[in-house]
Amino acid sequence: MANRAIWSMKKRHEWLATPLKAKRIKRAVRVRCGLQDAIDRRAGTTPTTEG
């Protein structure tokens, strides 16, 4: 049982070494929190306001 903690620590560090996959966020959520505006500004396009 003594090796269990060492093994889990090793596995935890190996897991932290790999980069996390970006979470998929729906466009409606991005618009609501203002993230879509930032993405549009970075892309250089002007956001179209409909409504």
N, C-alpha and C positions, 0 to 999 in steps of 0.2 A: 504493500500500500504506500510505501514511502516514495515510489517513483511516480505515483499518480499526479501529485501536485507539480512536479518538475515537468512531466509530459504535457499537462494542460497549459503550463506557462509557456513552454516551447511552442505549442500549437497556437496559442494566443498571439505570440509575437510573429509567427509566420503569417497569421491571418491579418495582422496589422500592417505587415510589409506590403501586402498587395493593395493597390489602389481600389477605392470603392467605385462601383458603377453608379453613374449619375441617375437620380430618380427621374422618372417620366412625370412631367406636370402637364395637365391639360391646359389648353389655351385660355379657357374661361377663368381658371384659377390664377394664371399668370396675369391676365388683365385685371382681375380683382385686387391683387396685391401690388400692382404697378410694375411687375417684372417685364411684361410684354413691351411696355414703353421703352424700357432700358434696352431690350433686345433690338427693337426697331431703331433706336438711336445709334446703337453700335453698328448695325447693318447699313446705316446711312439712308434708310428709307423714311419717308414721312408717314406716320400712322394716319389712316383714314378714319374719320369719325362718321359713323352711320347712325341715323336715328331721327 
